[in-house]
């Protein structure tokens, strides 16, 4: 008897960042070339926008009430 293949899951993120679900391990600002402009540069930072978007997409709902 043959069983159908289990479909592969597509996740919203790939492991390009140094964090696990919902928790940053290291701030991307620590090695940024604009570090001397913190916190004024944070609102225009494309890397932080990507991190925020990925974290918002991957936060677990296991404890949600």
PDBQT receptor file of N, H, CA, C and O in Angstrom, charges set to zero:
ATOM      1  N   UNK A   1       0.840  -1.173   0.000  1.00  0.00    +0.000 N 
ATOM      2  CA  UNK A   1       0.000   0.000   0.000  1.00  0.00    +0.000 C 
ATOM      3  C   UNK A   1       0.889   1.241   0.000  1.00  0.00    +0.000 C 
ATOM      4  O   UNK A   1       1.854   1.324   0.760  1.00  0.00    +0.000 OA
ATOM      5  N   UNK A   2       0.562   2.183  -0.840  1.00  0.00    +0.000 N 
ATOM      6  H   UNK A   2      -0.222   2.116  -1.457  1.00  0.00    +0.000 HD
ATOM      7  CA  UNK A   2       1.338   3.419  -0.932  1.00  0.00    +0.000 C 
ATOM      8  C   UNK A   2       0.539   4.571  -0.343  1.00  0.00    +0.000 C 
ATOM      9  O   UNK A   2      -0.660   4.720  -0.578  1.00  0.00    +0.000 OA
ATOM     10  N   UNK A   3       1.239   5.361   0.417  1.00  0.00    +0.000 N 
ATOM     11  H   UNK A   3       2.213   5.240   0.608  1.00  0.00    +0.000 HD
ATOM     12  CA  UNK A   3       0.627   6.551   1.002  1.00  0.00    +0.000 C 
ATOM     13  C   UNK A   3       1.054   7.768   0.197  1.00  0.00    +0.000 C 
ATOM     14  O   UNK A   3       2.169   7.807  -0.323  1.00  0.00    +0.000 OA
ATOM     15  N   UNK A   4       0.186   8.751   0.092  1.00  0.00    +0.000 N 
ATOM     16  H   UNK A   4      -0.720   8.719   0.515  1.00  0.00    +0.000 HD
ATOM     17  CA  UNK A   4       0.582   9.963  -0.637  1.00  0.00    +0.000 C 
ATOM     18  C   UNK A   4       1.683  10.704   0.119  1.00  0.00    +0.000 C 
ATOM     19  O   UNK A   4       1.775  10.632   1.344  1.00  0.00    +0.000 OA
ATOM     20  N   UNK A   5       2.501  11.406  -0.627  1.00  0.00    +0.000 N 
ATOM     21  H   UNK A   5       2.427  11.464  -1.623  1.00  0.00    +0.000 HD
ATOM     22  CA  UNK A   5       3.575  12.175  -0.005  1.00  0.00    +0.000 C 
ATOM     23  C   UNK A   5       2.993  13.290   0.853  1.00  0.00    +0.000 C 
ATOM     24  O   UNK A   5       1.983  13.904   0.509  1.00  0.00    +0.000 OA
ATOM     25  N   UNK A   6       3.646  13.530   1.958  1.00  0.00    +0.000 N 
ATOM     26  H   UNK A   6       4.466  13.031   2.238  1.00  0.00    +0.000 HD
ATOM     27  CA  UNK A   6       3.237  14.631   2.821  1.00  0.00    +0.000 C 
ATOM     28  C   UNK A   6       3.702  15.923   2.158  1.00  0.00    +0.000 C 
ATOM     29  O   UNK A   6       4.877  16.057   1.816  1.00  0.00    +0.000 OA
ATOM     30  N   UNK A   7       2.790  16.869   1.975  1.00  0.00    +0.000 N 
ATOM     31  H   UNK A   7       1.836  16.759   2.252  1.00  0.00    +0.000 HD
ATOM     32  CA  UNK A   7       3.207  18.112   1.317  1.00  0.00    +0.000 C 
ATOM     33  C   UNK A   7       4.215  18.867   2.176  1.00  0.00    +0.000 C 
ATOM     34  O   UNK A   7       4.110  18.895   3.403  1.00  0.00    +0.000 OA
ATOM     35  N   UNK A   8       5.175  19.468   1.524  1.00  0.00    +0.000 N 
ATOM     36  H   UNK A   8       5.261  19.446   0.528  1.00  0.00    +0.000 HD
ATOM     37  CA  UNK A   8       6.169  20.245   2.275  1.00  0.00    +0.000 C 
ATOM     38  C   UNK A   8       5.536  21.551   2.728  1.00  0.00    +0.000 C 
ATOM     39  O   UNK A   8       4.748  22.165   2.008  1.00  0.00    +0.000 OA
ATOM     40  N   UNK A   9       5.893  21.957   3.925  1.00  0.00    +0.000 N 
ATOM     41  H   UNK A   9       6.532  21.459   4.510  1.00  0.00    +0.000 HD
ATOM     42  CA  UNK A   9       5.356  23.197   4.472  1.00  0.00    +0.000 C 
ATOM     43  C   UNK A   9       6.217  24.355   4.003  1.00  0.00    +0.000 C 
ATOM     44  O   UNK A   9       7.444  24.266   3.966  1.00  0.00    +0.000 OA
ATOM     45  N   UNK A  10       5.560  25.426   3.653  1.00  0.00    +0.000 N 
ATOM     46  H   UNK A  10       4.563  25.498   3.683  1.00  0.00    +0.000 HD
ATOM     47  CA  UNK A  10       6.287  26.626   3.272  1.00  0.00    +0.000 C 
ATOM     48  C   UNK A  10       6.170  27.615   4.421  1.00  0.00    +0.000 C 
ATOM     49  O   UNK A  10       5.073  27.998   4.827  1.00  0.00    +0.000 OA
ATOM     50  N   UNK A  11       7.295  28.009   4.920  1.00  0.00    +0.000 N 
ATOM     51  H   UNK A  11       8.187  27.699   4.590  1.00  0.00    +0.000 HD
ATOM     52  CA  UNK A  11       7.313  28.969   6.012  1.00  0.00    +0.000 C 
ATOM     53  C   UNK A  11       7.547  30.360   5.450  1.00  0.00    +0.000 C 
ATOM     54  O   UNK A  11       8.131  30.523   4.378  1.00  0.00    +0.000 OA
ATOM     55  N   UNK A  12       7.088  31.349   6.181  1.00  0.00    +0.000 N 
ATOM     56  H   UNK A  12       6.614  31.217   7.052  1.00  0.00    +0.000 HD
ATOM     57  CA  UNK A  12       7.196  32.727   5.717  1.00  0.00    +0.000 C 
ATOM     58  C   UNK A  12       8.631  33.232   5.746  1.00  0.00    +0.000 C 
ATOM     59  O   UNK A  12       8.955  34.198   5.056  1.00  0.00    +0.000 OA
ATOM     60  N   UNK A  13       9.476  32.611   6.513  1.00  0.00    +0.000 N 
ATOM     61  H   UNK A  13       9.212  31.826   7.074  1.00  0.00    +0.000 HD
ATOM     62  CA  UNK A  13      10.851  33.079   6.595  1.00  0.00    +0.000 C 
ATOM     63  C   UNK A  13      11.819  31.935   6.362  1.00  0.00    +0.000 C 
ATOM     64  O   UNK A  13      11.504  30.767   6.586  1.00  0.00    +0.000 OA
ATOM     65  N   UNK A  14      12.975  32.295   5.919  1.00  0.00    +0.000 N 
ATOM     66  H   UNK A  14      13.231  33.244   5.736  1.00  0.00    +0.000 HD
ATOM     67  CA  UNK A  14      14.081  31.354   5.852  1.00  0.00    +0.000 C 
ATOM     68  C   UNK A  14      15.090  31.810   6.888  1.00  0.00    +0.000 C 
ATOM     69  O   UNK A  14      15.051  32.962   7.319  1.00  0.00    +0.000 OA
ATOM     70  N   UNK A  15      15.963  30.961   7.284  1.00  0.00    +0.000 N 
ATOM     71  H   UNK A  15      15.996  30.024   6.934  1.00  0.00    +0.000 HD
ATOM     72  CA  UNK A  15      16.878  31.276   8.380  1.00  0.00    +0.000 C 
ATOM     73  C   UNK A  15      17.993  32.207   7.922  1.00  0.00    +0.000 C 
ATOM     74  O   UNK A  15      19.160  31.818   7.888  1.00  0.00    +0.000 OA
ATOM     75  N   UNK A  16      17.638  33.414   7.576  1.00  0.00    +0.000 N 
ATOM     76  H   UNK A  16      16.690  33.730   7.604  1.00  0.00    +0.000 HD
ATOM     77  CA  UNK A  16      18.619  34.403   7.164  1.00  0.00    +0.000 C 
ATOM     78  C   UNK A  16      19.000  35.313   8.320  1.00  0.00    +0.000 C 
ATOM     79  O   UNK A  16      20.005  36.022   8.253  1.00  0.00    +0.000 OA
ATOM     80  N   UNK A  17      18.212  35.296   9.363  1.00  0.00    +0.000 N 
ATOM     81  H   UNK A  17      17.396  34.721   9.417  1.00  0.00    +0.000 HD
ATOM     82  CA  UNK A  17      18.458  36.151  10.509  1.00  0.00    +0.000 C 
ATOM     83  C   UNK A  17      18.861  35.312  11.706  1.00  0.00    +0.000 C 
ATOM     84  O   UNK A  17      18.642  34.101  11.733  1.00  0.00    +0.000 OA
ATOM     85  N   UNK A  18      19.447  35.961  12.689  1.00  0.00    +0.000 N 
ATOM     86  H   UNK A  18      19.625  36.945  12.668  1.00  0.00    +0.000 HD
ATOM     87  CA  UNK A  18      19.954  35.279  13.874  1.00  0.00    +0.000 C 
ATOM     88  C   UNK A  18      18.900  35.314  14.983  1.00  0.00    +0.000 C 
ATOM     89  O   UNK A  18      19.157  35.837  16.068  1.00  0.00    +0.000 OA
ATOM     90  N   UNK A  19      17.721  34.761  14.714  1.00  0.00    +0.000 N 
ATOM     91  H   UNK A  19      17.513  34.336  13.833  1.00  0.00    +0.000 HD
ATOM     92  CA  UNK A  19      16.701  34.703  15.749  1.00  0.00    +0.000 C 
ATOM     93  C   UNK A  19      15.828  33.475  15.579  1.00  0.00    +0.000 C 
ATOM     94  O   UNK A  19      15.730  32.887  14.502  1.00  0.00    +0.000 OA
ATOM     95  N   UNK A  20      15.214  33.119  16.662  1.00  0.00    +0.000 N 
ATOM     96  H   UNK A  20      15.293  33.596  17.537  1.00  0.00    +0.000 HD
ATOM     97  CA  UNK A  20      14.260  32.023  16.655  1.00  0.00    +0.000 C 
ATOM     98  C   UNK A  20      12.878  32.666  16.696  1.00  0.00    +0.000 C 
ATOM     99  O   UNK A  20      12.781  33.894  16.682  1.00  0.00    +0.000 OA
ATOM    100  N   UNK A  21      11.842  31.901  16.745  1.00  0.00    +0.000 N 
ATOM    101  H   UNK A  21      11.921  30.905  16.757  1.00  0.00    +0.000 HD
ATOM    102  CA  UNK A  21      10.485  32.425  16.671  1.00  0.00    +0.000 C 
ATOM    103  C   UNK A  21      10.221  33.427  17.795  1.00  0.00    +0.000 C 
ATOM    104  O   UNK A  21      10.131  33.062  18.967  1.00  0.00    +0.000 OA
ATOM    105  N   UNK A  22      10.102  34.677  17.414  1.00  0.00    +0.000 N 
ATOM    106  H   UNK A  22      10.175  34.974  16.462  1.00  0.00    +0.000 HD
ATOM    107  CA  UNK A  22       9.699  35.715  18.345  1.00  0.00    +0.000 C 
ATOM    108  C   UNK A  22      10.777  36.343  19.200  1.00  0.00    +0.000 C 
ATOM    109  O   UNK A  22      10.485  37.293  19.927  1.00  0.00    +0.000 OA
ATOM    110  N   UNK A  23      12.003  35.865  19.152  1.00  0.00    +0.000 N 
ATOM    111  H   UNK A  23      12.240  35.093  18.562  1.00  0.00    +0.000 HD
ATOM    112  CA  UNK A  23      13.044  36.393  20.034  1.00  0.00    +0.000 C 
ATOM    113  C   UNK A  23      14.316  36.689  19.251  1.00  0.00    +0.000 C 
ATOM    114  O   UNK A  23      14.876  35.804  18.604  1.00  0.00    +0.000 OA
ATOM    115  N   UNK A  24      14.768  37.937  19.314  1.00  0.00    +0.000 N 
ATOM    116  H   UNK A  24      14.313  38.655  19.841  1.00  0.00    +0.000 HD
ATOM    117  CA  UNK A  24      16.038  38.287  18.684  1.00  0.00    +0.000 C 
ATOM    118  C   UNK A  24      17.184  37.821  19.559  1.00  0.00    +0.000 C 
ATOM    119  O   UNK A  24      17.163  38.021  20.774  1.00  0.00    +0.000 OA
ATOM    120  N   UNK A  25      18.167  37.210  18.961  1.00  0.00    +0.000 N 
ATOM    121  H   UNK A  25      18.184  37.048  17.975  1.00  0.00    +0.000 HD
ATOM    122  CA  UNK A  25      19.352  36.773  19.687  1.00  0.00    +0.000 C 
ATOM    123  C   UNK A  25      20.361  37.919  19.749  1.00  0.00    +0.000 C 
ATOM    124  O   UNK A  25      20.988  38.153  20.782  1.00  0.00    +0.000 OA
ATOM    125  N   UNK A  26      20.508  38.623  18.639  1.00  0.00    +0.000 N 
ATOM    126  H   UNK A  26      19.999  38.433  17.800  1.00  0.00    +0.000 HD
ATOM    127  CA  UNK A  26      21.431  39.751  18.566  1.00  0.00    +0.000 C 
ATOM    128  C   UNK A  26      20.780  40.846  17.728  1.00  0.00    +0.000 C 
ATOM    129  O   UNK A  26      20.236  40.575  16.657  1.00  0.00    +0.000 OA
ATOM    130  N   UNK A  27      20.835  42.052  18.206  1.00  0.00    +0.000 N 
ATOM    131  H   UNK A  27      21.276  42.272  19.076  1.00  0.00    +0.000 HD
ATOM    132  CA  UNK A  27      20.257  43.171  17.473  1.00  0.00    +0.000 C 
ATOM    133  C   UNK A  27      21.026  43.408  16.178  1.00  0.00    +0.000 C 
ATOM    134  O   UNK A  27      22.257  43.425  16.186  1.00  0.00    +0.000 OA
ATOM    135  N   UNK A  28      20.316  43.590  15.065  1.00  0.00    +0.000 N 
ATOM    136  H   UNK A  28      19.316  43.576  15.059  1.00  0.00    +0.000 HD
ATOM    137  CA  UNK A  28      21.014  43.890  13.812  1.00  0.00    +0.000 C 
ATOM    138  C   UNK A  28      21.678  45.264  13.846  1.00  0.00    +0.000 C 
ATOM    139  O   UNK A  28      22.513  45.569  12.995  1.00  0.00    +0.000 OA
ATOM    140  N   UNK A  29      21.317  46.087  14.815  1.00  0.00    +0.000 N 
ATOM    141  H   UNK A  29      20.639  45.839  15.507  1.00  0.00    +0.000 HD
ATOM    142  CA  UNK A  29      21.902  47.428  14.931  1.00  0.00    +0.000 C 
ATOM    143  C   UNK A  29      23.333  47.394  15.471  1.00  0.00    +0.000 C 
ATOM    144  O   UNK A  29      24.081  48.356  15.297  1.00  0.00    +0.000 OA
ATOM    145  N   UNK A  30      23.714  46.306  16.116  1.00  0.00    +0.000 N 
ATOM    146  H   UNK A  30      23.106  45.525  16.257  1.00  0.00    +0.000 HD
ATOM    147  CA  UNK A  30      25.060  46.236  16.705  1.00  0.00    +0.000 C 
ATOM    148  C   UNK A  30      26.167  46.240  15.663  1.00  0.00    +0.000 C 
ATOM    149  O   UNK A  30      27.262  46.733  15.934  1.00  0.00    +0.000 OA
ATOM    150  N   UNK A  31      25.911  45.709  14.495  1.00  0.00    +0.000 N 
ATOM    151  H   UNK A  31      25.022  45.308  14.275  1.00  0.00    +0.000 HD
ATOM    152  CA  UNK A  31      26.942  45.681  13.452  1.00  0.00    +0.000 C 
ATOM    153  C   UNK A  31      26.568  46.560  12.256  1.00  0.00    +0.000 C 
ATOM    154  O   UNK A  31      27.093  46.377  11.158  1.00  0.00    +0.000 OA
ATOM    155  N   UNK A  32      25.674  47.500  12.471  1.00  0.00    +0.000 N 
ATOM    156  H   UNK A  32      25.248  47.650  13.363  1.00  0.00    +0.000 HD
ATOM    157  CA  UNK A  32      25.213  48.381  11.395  1.00  0.00    +0.000 C 
ATOM    158  C   UNK A  32      26.205  49.519  11.165  1.00  0.00    +0.000 C 
ATOM    159  O   UNK A  32      26.856  49.992  12.096  1.00  0.00    +0.000 OA
ATOM    160  N   UNK A  33      26.305  49.944   9.921  1.00  0.00    +0.000 N 
ATOM    161  H   UNK A  33      25.776  49.560   9.165  1.00  0.00    +0.000 HD
ATOM    162  CA  UNK A  33      27.203  51.058   9.600  1.00  0.00    +0.000 C 
ATOM    163  C   UNK A  33      26.646  52.401  10.064  1.00  0.00    +0.000 C 
ATOM    164  O   UNK A  33      27.390  53.378  10.151  1.00  0.00    +0.000 OA
ATOM    165  N   UNK A  34      25.347  52.464  10.362  1.00  0.00    +0.000 N 
ATOM    166  H   UNK A  34      24.743  51.670  10.291  1.00  0.00    +0.000 HD
ATOM    167  CA  UNK A  34      24.716  53.700  10.843  1.00  0.00    +0.000 C 
ATOM    168  C   UNK A  34      24.515  53.692  12.351  1.00  0.00    +0.000 C 
ATOM    169  O   UNK A  34      23.661  54.417  12.861  1.00  0.00    +0.000 OA
ATOM    170  N   UNK A  35      25.266  52.907  13.054  1.00  0.00    +0.000 N 
ATOM    171  H   UNK A  35      25.960  52.318  12.640  1.00  0.00    +0.000 HD
ATOM    172  CA  UNK A  35      25.087  52.739  14.496  1.00  0.00    +0.000 C 
ATOM    173  C   UNK A  35      25.218  54.060  15.255  1.00  0.00    +0.000 C 
ATOM    174  O   UNK A  35      24.556  54.251  16.275  1.00  0.00    +0.000 OA
ATOM    175  N   UNK A  36      26.049  54.956  14.779  1.00  0.00    +0.000 N 
ATOM    176  H   UNK A  36      26.587  54.801  13.950  1.00  0.00    +0.000 HD
ATOM    177  CA  UNK A  36      26.231  56.229  15.480  1.00  0.00    +0.000 C 
ATOM    178  C   UNK A  36      24.997  57.129  15.384  1.00  0.00    +0.000 C 
ATOM    179  O   UNK A  36      24.891  58.108  16.122  1.00  0.00    +0.000 OA
ATOM    180  N   UNK A  37      24.065  56.807  14.482  1.00  0.00    +0.000 N 
ATOM    181  H   UNK A  37      24.152  56.011  13.883  1.00  0.00    +0.000 HD
ATOM    182  CA  UNK A  37      22.847  57.606  14.312  1.00  0.00    +0.000 C 
ATOM    183  C   UNK A  37      21.653  57.063  15.087  1.00  0.00    +0.000 C 
ATOM    184  O   UNK A  37      20.548  57.593  14.973  1.00  0.00    +0.000 OA
ATOM    185  N   UNK A  38      21.866  56.015  15.870  1.00  0.00    +0.000 N 
ATOM    186  H   UNK A  38      22.764  55.584  15.962  1.00  0.00    +0.000 HD
ATOM    187  CA  UNK A  38      20.761  55.438  16.641  1.00  0.00    +0.000 C 
ATOM    188  C   UNK A  38      20.267  56.422  17.681  1.00  0.00    +0.000 C 
ATOM    189  O   UNK A  38      21.091  57.176  18.199  1.00  0.00    +0.000 OA
ATOM    190  N   UNK A  39      19.045  56.476  18.016  1.00  0.00    +0.000 N 
ATOM    191  H   UNK A  39      18.376  55.863  17.595  1.00  0.00    +0.000 HD
ATOM    192  CA  UNK A  39      17.880  55.754  17.497  1.00  0.00    +0.000 C 
ATOM    193  C   UNK A  39      17.186  56.463  16.341  1.00  0.00    +0.000 C 
ATOM    194  O   UNK A  39      16.161  55.979  15.859  1.00  0.00    +0.000 OA
ATOM    195  N   UNK A  40      17.717  57.599  15.881  1.00  0.00    +0.000 N 
ATOM    196  H   UNK A  40      18.550  57.991  16.273  1.00  0.00    +0.000 HD
ATOM    197  CA  UNK A  40      17.057  58.371  14.825  1.00  0.00    +0.000 C 
ATOM    198  C   UNK A  40      16.945  57.596  13.512  1.00  0.00    +0.000 C 
ATOM    199  O   UNK A  40      16.002  57.815  12.751  1.00  0.00    +0.000 OA
ATOM    200  N   UNK A  41      17.876  56.706  13.236  1.00  0.00    +0.000 N 
ATOM    201  H   UNK A  41      18.642  56.528  13.854  1.00  0.00    +0.000 HD
ATOM    202  CA  UNK A  41      17.861  55.977  11.965  1.00  0.00    +0.000 C 
ATOM    203  C   UNK A  41      16.904  54.784  11.975  1.00  0.00    +0.000 C 
ATOM    204  O   UNK A  41      16.632  54.215  10.918  1.00  0.00    +0.000 OA
ATOM    205  N   UNK A  42      16.395  54.398  13.125  1.00  0.00    +0.000 N 
ATOM    206  H   UNK A  42      16.616  54.860  13.984  1.00  0.00    +0.000 HD
ATOM    207  CA  UNK A  42      15.592  53.172  13.232  1.00  0.00    +0.000 C 
ATOM    208  C   UNK A  42      14.299  53.241  12.422  1.00  0.00    +0.000 C 
ATOM    209  O   UNK A  42      13.855  52.220  11.897  1.00  0.00    +0.000 OA
ATOM    210  N   UNK A  43      13.695  54.405  12.310  1.00  0.00    +0.000 N 
ATOM    211  H   UNK A  43      14.057  55.234  12.736  1.00  0.00    +0.000 HD
ATOM    212  CA  UNK A  43      12.425  54.498  11.588  1.00  0.00    +0.000 C 
ATOM    213  C   UNK A  43      12.592  54.342  10.076  1.00  0.00    +0.000 C 
ATOM    214  O   UNK A  43      11.624  54.024   9.386  1.00  0.00    +0.000 OA
ATOM    215  N   UNK A  44      13.792  54.558   9.550  1.00  0.00    +0.000 N 
ATOM    216  H   UNK A  44      14.579  54.816  10.110  1.00  0.00    +0.000 HD
ATOM    217  CA  UNK A  44      14.030  54.457   8.113  1.00  0.00    +0.000 C 
ATOM    218  C   UNK A  44      14.862  53.229   7.729  1.00  0.00    +0.000 C 
ATOM    219  O   UNK A  44      15.269  53.101   6.574  1.00  0.00    +0.000 OA
ATOM    220  N   UNK A  45      15.115  52.336   8.669  1.00  0.00    +0.000 N 
ATOM    221  H   UNK A  45      14.784  52.439   9.607  1.00  0.00    +0.000 HD
ATOM    222  CA  UNK A  45      15.996  51.191   8.421  1.00  0.00    +0.000 C 
ATOM    223  C   UNK A  45      15.240  50.050   7.731  1.00  0.00    +0.000 C 
ATOM    224  O   UNK A  45      14.243  49.549   8.251  1.00  0.00    +0.000 OA
ATOM    225  N   UNK A  46      15.726  49.654   6.569  1.00  0.00    +0.000 N 
ATOM    226  H   UNK A  46      16.536  50.061   6.147  1.00  0.00    +0.000 HD
ATOM    227  CA  UNK A  46      15.078  48.578   5.814  1.00  0.00    +0.000 C 
ATOM    228  C   UNK A  46      15.321  47.215   6.464  1.00  0.00    +0.000 C 
ATOM    229  O   UNK A  46      14.451  46.345   6.418  1.00  0.00    +0.000 OA
ATOM    230  N   UNK A  47      16.481  47.026   7.060  1.00  0.00    +0.000 N 
ATOM    231  H   UNK A  47      17.187  47.732   7.096  1.00  0.00    +0.000 HD
ATOM    232  CA  UNK A  47      16.762  45.758   7.737  1.00  0.00    +0.000 C 
ATOM    233  C   UNK A  47      15.830  45.565   8.931  1.00  0.00    +0.000 C 
ATOM    234  O   UNK A  47      15.298  44.472   9.127  1.00  0.00    +0.000 OA
ATOM    235  N   UNK A  48      15.628  46.606   9.724  1.00  0.00    +0.000 N 
ATOM    236  H   UNK A  48      16.060  47.494   9.565  1.00  0.00    +0.000 HD
ATOM    237  CA  UNK A  48      14.695  46.502  10.854  1.00  0.00    +0.000 C 
ATOM    238  C   UNK A  48      13.266  46.271  10.373  1.00  0.00    +0.000 C 
ATOM    239  O   UNK A  48      12.502  45.559  11.025  1.00  0.00    +0.000 OA
ATOM    240  N   UNK A  49      12.898  46.864   9.245  1.00  0.00    +0.000 N 
ATOM    241  H   UNK A  49      13.518  47.443   8.715  1.00  0.00    +0.000 HD
ATOM    242  CA  UNK A  49      11.568  46.619   8.683  1.00  0.00    +0.000 C 
ATOM    243  C   UNK A  49      11.388  45.152   8.322  1.00  0.00    +0.000 C 
ATOM    244  O   UNK A  49      10.328  44.576   8.571  1.00  0.00    +0.000 OA
ATOM    245  N   UNK A  50      12.418  44.545   7.737  1.00  0.00    +0.000 N 
ATOM    246  H   UNK A  50      13.278  45.013   7.535  1.00  0.00    +0.000 HD
ATOM    247  CA  UNK A  50      12.343  43.113   7.400  1.00  0.00    +0.000 C 
ATOM    248  C   UNK A  50      12.230  42.260   8.655  1.00  0.00    +0.000 C 
ATOM    249  O   UNK A  50      11.429  41.327   8.709  1.00  0.00    +0.000 OA
ATOM    250  N   UNK A  51      13.042  42.585   9.673  1.00  0.00    +0.000 N 
ATOM    251  H   UNK A  51      13.693  43.344   9.629  1.00  0.00    +0.000 HD
ATOM    252  CA  UNK A  51      13.007  41.816  10.921  1.00  0.00    +0.000 C 
ATOM    253  C   UNK A  51      11.642  41.941  11.577  1.00  0.00    +0.000 C 
ATOM    254  O   UNK A  51      11.080  40.940  12.021  1.00  0.00    +0.000 OA
ATOM    255  N   UNK A  52      11.103  43.139  11.646  1.00  0.00    +0.000 N 
ATOM    256  H   UNK A  52      11.560  43.952  11.285  1.00  0.00    +0.000 HD
ATOM    257  CA  UNK A  52       9.772  43.344  12.244  1.00  0.00    +0.000 C 
ATOM    258  C   UNK A  52       8.709  42.554  11.496  1.00  0.00    +0.000 C 
ATOM    259  O   UNK A  52       7.851  41.919  12.109  1.00  0.00    +0.000 OA
ATOM    260  N   UNK A  53       8.768  42.595  10.171  1.00  0.00    +0.000 N 
ATOM    261  H   UNK A  53       9.465  43.111   9.673  1.00  0.00    +0.000 HD
ATOM    262  CA  UNK A  53       7.789  41.868   9.374  1.00  0.00    +0.000 C 
ATOM    263  C   UNK A  53       7.870  40.367   9.566  1.00  0.00    +0.000 C 
ATOM    264  O   UNK A  53       6.843  39.695   9.667  1.00  0.00    +0.000 OA
ATOM    265  N   UNK A  54       9.077  39.841   9.618  1.00  0.00    +0.000 N 
ATOM    266  H   UNK A  54       9.910  40.387   9.537  1.00  0.00    +0.000 HD
ATOM    267  CA  UNK A  54       9.253  38.398   9.808  1.00  0.00    +0.000 C 
ATOM    268  C   UNK A  54       8.810  37.982  11.201  1.00  0.00    +0.000 C 
ATOM    269  O   UNK A  54       8.145  36.959  11.362  1.00  0.00    +0.000 OA
ATOM    270  N   UNK A  55       9.175  38.769  12.211  1.00  0.00    +0.000 N 
ATOM    271  H   UNK A  55       9.715  39.600  12.080  1.00  0.00    +0.000 HD
ATOM    272  CA  UNK A  55       8.762  38.432  13.577  1.00  0.00    +0.000 C 
ATOM    273  C   UNK A  55       7.246  38.505  13.728  1.00  0.00    +0.000 C 
ATOM    274  O   UNK A  55       6.654  37.667  14.409  1.00  0.00    +0.000 OA
ATOM    275  N   UNK A  56       6.620  39.482  13.113  1.00  0.00    +0.000 N 
ATOM    276  H   UNK A  56       7.101  40.163  12.560  1.00  0.00    +0.000 HD
ATOM    277  CA  UNK A  56       5.167  39.598  13.200  1.00  0.00    +0.000 C 
ATOM    278  C   UNK A  56       4.484  38.424  12.516  1.00  0.00    +0.000 C 
ATOM    279  O   UNK A  56       3.383  38.032  12.902  1.00  0.00    +0.000 OA
ATOM    280  N   UNK A  57       5.129  37.865  11.508  1.00  0.00    +0.000 N 
ATOM    281  H   UNK A  57       6.024  38.183  11.195  1.00  0.00    +0.000 HD
ATOM    282  CA  UNK A  57       4.559  36.748  10.764  1.00  0.00    +0.000 C 
ATOM    283  C   UNK A  57       4.801  35.404  11.442  1.00  0.00    +0.000 C 
ATOM    284  O   UNK A  57       4.125  34.430  11.111  1.00  0.00    +0.000 OA
ATOM    285  N   UNK A  58       5.744  35.321  12.383  1.00  0.00    +0.000 N 
ATOM    286  H   UNK A  58       6.293  36.113  12.652  1.00  0.00    +0.000 HD
ATOM    287  CA  UNK A  58       6.111  34.026  12.949  1.00  0.00    +0.000 C 
ATOM    288  C   UNK A  58       5.838  33.867  14.431  1.00  0.00    +0.000 C 
ATOM    289  O   UNK A  58       6.156  32.818  14.990  1.00  0.00    +0.000 OA
ATOM    290  N   UNK A  59       5.264  34.857  15.089  1.00  0.00    +0.000 N 
ATOM    291  H   UNK A  59       5.006  35.709  14.634  1.00  0.00    +0.000 HD
ATOM    292  CA  UNK A  59       5.022  34.739  16.528  1.00  0.00    +0.000 C 
ATOM    293  C   UNK A  59       3.996  33.640  16.785  1.00  0.00    +0.000 C 
ATOM    294  O   UNK A  59       2.930  33.617  16.171  1.00  0.00    +0.000 OA
ATOM    295  N   UNK A  60       4.320  32.755  17.673  1.00  0.00    +0.000 N 
ATOM    296  H   UNK A  60       5.187  32.773  18.172  1.00  0.00    +0.000 HD
ATOM    297  CA  UNK A  60       3.478  31.609  17.980  1.00  0.00    +0.000 C 
ATOM    298  C   UNK A  60       2.191  32.042  18.672  1.00  0.00    +0.000 C 
ATOM    299  O   UNK A  60       2.188  32.980  19.469  1.00  0.00    +0.000 OA
ATOM    300  N   UNK A  61       1.114  31.359  18.361  1.00  0.00    +0.000 N 
ATOM    301  H   UNK A  61       1.117  30.597  17.713  1.00  0.00    +0.000 HD
ATOM    302  CA  UNK A  61      -0.177  31.655  18.982  1.00  0.00    +0.000 C 
ATOM    303  C   UNK A  61      -0.562  30.587  19.998  1.00  0.00    +0.000 C 
ATOM    304  O   UNK A  61      -1.733  30.491  20.367  1.00  0.00    +0.000 OA
ATOM    305  N   UNK A  62       0.377  29.794  20.452  1.00  0.00    +0.000 N 
ATOM    306  H   UNK A  62       1.328  29.872  20.152  1.00  0.00    +0.000 HD
ATOM    307  CA  UNK A  62       0.080  28.689  21.362  1.00  0.00    +0.000 C 
ATOM    308  C   UNK A  62      -0.465  29.169  22.696  1.00  0.00    +0.000 C 
ATOM    309  O   UNK A  62      -1.271  28.475  23.316  1.00  0.00    +0.000 OA
ATOM    310  N   UNK A  63      -0.047  30.328  23.143  1.00  0.00    +0.000 N 
ATOM    311  H   UNK A  63       0.607  30.892  22.639  1.00  0.00    +0.000 HD
ATOM    312  CA  UNK A  63      -0.509  30.838  24.430  1.00  0.00    +0.000 C 
ATOM    313  C   UNK A  63      -1.613  31.878  24.286  1.00  0.00    +0.000 C 
ATOM    314  O   UNK A  63      -2.002  32.511  25.267  1.00  0.00    +0.000 OA
ATOM    315  N   UNK A  64      -2.097  32.048  23.116  1.00  0.00    +0.000 N 
ATOM    316  H   UNK A  64      -1.781  31.534  22.319  1.00  0.00    +0.000 HD
ATOM    317  CA  UNK A  64      -3.128  33.049  22.869  1.00  0.00    +0.000 C 
ATOM    318  C   UNK A  64      -4.418  32.652  23.565  1.00  0.00    +0.000 C 
ATOM    319  O   UNK A  64      -4.818  31.487  23.544  1.00  0.00    +0.000 OA
ATOM    320  N   UNK A  65      -5.052  33.613  24.170  1.00  0.00    +0.000 N 
ATOM    321  H   UNK A  65      -4.727  34.558  24.188  1.00  0.00    +0.000 HD
ATOM    322  CA  UNK A  65      -6.316  33.339  24.878  1.00  0.00    +0.000 C 
ATOM    323  C   UNK A  65      -7.493  33.832  24.106  1.00  0.00    +0.000 C 
ATOM    324  O   UNK A  65      -8.630  33.685  24.553  1.00  0.00    +0.000 OA
TER     325      UNK A  65
